[in-house]
Amino acid sequence: MNILETIKDALALLKTVLSALSNKQHLFNLLILALAVSVGAGVLLYILDANIHSLLDGIWSAWVTMTHVGFGDVVPTSFLGRVLSAALILFGLVLFSMFTALLSANLIGKNIDAWGHDVRSLEQDVNHIEVEESKILKELTRLHDRLDALEKQNK
């Protein structure tokens, strides 16, 4: 496969994913929550830990800790700073689990909607077949009764 074709396919997939997620308020809310927690925890780290020298360092440390990147360039050294960082690690696990779940649900849900349409169409077809089968059975019963009547006449 040509590299350009691979890149083209990857971009098409990215476009599909982004269009599927463009109207998803839950993912946007999750991102806002992550940013708010990063800023709030960054402010707390700046206040609680002497090793955090600026507010931006605190926010950076909170974001890096929460995303499990862990560059190690800004590290809390106080007990409370480390406890807060441990809480951020756990929050990051929950955050990324929720992000993965929402992303999967949105992408799979799109396919389920299409599948649901197929199932409804199939149900309509089955109902139509059942109605036709009922008509055929009534006609067979009528023909059977007529045949019985003809046989009685011939005896």
C-alpha positions in Angstrom: 0.0 0.0 0.0 1.3 3.4 -0.9 2.1 5.8 2.0 -0.1 8.5 0.4 -3.1 6.1 0.3 -2.5 5.2 4.0 -2.4 8.9 4.9 -5.6 9.5 2.9 -7.3 6.6 4.7 -6.2 7.9 8.1 -7.4 11.4 7.3 -10.8 10.0 6.2 -11.1 8.0 9.4 -10.2 11.1 11.4 -12.8 13.1 9.6 -15.4 10.4 10.3 -14.6 10.3 14.0 -14.6 14.1 14.3 -18.0 14.4 12.5 -19.4 11.7 14.7 -18.2 13.6 17.8 -18.9 17.1 16.7 -22.3 17.4 18.5 -21.4 15.5 21.6 -21.8 17.8 24.6 -20.6 15.1 27.1 -17.1 15.1 25.6 -16.9 18.9 25.7 -18.1 18.9 29.3 -15.5 16.3 30.2 -12.7 18.5 28.7 -14.0 21.5 30.6 -14.0 19.4 33.8 -10.4 18.3 33.2 -9.2 21.9 32.6 -11.1 23.2 35.6 -9.6 20.5 37.8 -6.1 21.2 36.4 -6.4 24.9 37.2 -7.9 24.3 40.6 -5.4 21.7 41.6 -2.6 23.9 40.1 -3.6 26.8 42.3 -3.7 24.5 45.4 -0.3 23.0 44.5 1.1 26.6 44.2 -0.3 27.5 47.6 0.6 24.2 49.4 4.0 23.3 48.0 7.2 25.4 48.2 8.7 23.5 45.2 6.0 24.9 42.9 7.4 28.3 42.1 4.7 29.8 40.0 1.0 29.4 39.3 1.7 28.2 35.8 4.1 25.6 37.2 1.3 24.4 39.5 -1.2 24.1 36.7 1.4 22.4 34.5 2.2 19.9 37.3 -1.5 19.2 37.8 -2.1 18.6 34.1 1.0 16.4 33.7 0.1 14.4 36.7 -3.5 14.0 35.8 -2.6 12.8 32.2 0.0 10.4 33.6 2.8 12.0 31.5 5.0 12.7 34.5 7.8 14.8 33.0 9.3 15.3 36.4 10.3 18.9 35.7 7.9 20.2 38.4 7.4 17.9 41.3 5.7 18.5 44.6 7.8 17.8 47.7 5.5 18.6 50.6 3.2 16.0 52.1 0.0 17.8 51.1 1.4 18.4 47.6 2.0 14.7 47.2 -1.4 13.8 48.5 -3.0 16.2 46.1 -0.9 14.7 43.3 -2.0 11.2 44.3 -5.6 12.3 44.1 -4.9 13.8 40.7 -3.5 10.5 39.5 -6.7 8.7 40.5 -8.8 11.5 39.0 -6.9 11.1 35.8 -7.6 7.4 35.7 -11.3 8.1 36.1 -11.2 10.9 33.6 -9.6 8.9 30.8 -11.8 5.9 31.6 -14.9 8.2 31.2 -13.4 9.7 28.0 -12.8 6.2 26.5 -16.3 5.1 27.5 -17.9 8.2 26.0 -15.9 7.9 22.8 -16.7 4.3 22.4 -20.4 4.8 23.2 -20.7 7.6 20.7 -18.9 5.6 17.9 -20.7 2.4 18.6 -24.0 4.2 19.1 -23.8 5.5 15.6 -23.7 1.9 14.3 -26.4 0.8 16.6 -28.7 3.4 15.2 -28.1 2.1 11.7 -28.6 -1.5 13.0 -31.9 -0.4 14.7 -33.2 0.9 11.4 -32.4 -2.4 9.8 -34.2 -4.3 12.6 -37.3 -2.1 12.3 -37.3 -2.7 8.6 -37.0 -6.4 9.2 -39.9 -6.3 11.7 -42.1 -4.7 9.2 -41.2 -7.4 6.6 -42.0 -10.1 9.2 -45.4 -8.5 10.0 -46.2 -8.3 6.3 -45.3 -12.0 5.8 -47.4 -13.0 8.8 -50.4 -11.2 7.4 -49.9 -12.9 4.0 -49.4 -16.3 5.8 -52.7 -15.8 7.7 -54.5 -15.1 4.4 -53.1 -18.2 2.8 -54.1 -20.3 5.8 -57.6 -19.0 5.7 -57.8 -19.8 2.0 -56.4 -23.3 2.7 -59.1 -23.8 5.3 -61.8 -22.6 3.0 -60.5 -24.9 0.2 -60.3 -27.8 2.7 -63.9 -27.3 3.8 -65.0 -27.1 0.1 -63.2 -30.3 -0.7 -64.8 -32.0 2.3 -68.2 -30.8 1.0 -67.5 -32.1 -2.5 -66.4 -35.5 -1.1 -69.6 -35.8 0.9 -71.6 -35.1 -2.3 -69.8 -37.8 -4.2 -70.6 -40.5 -1.6 
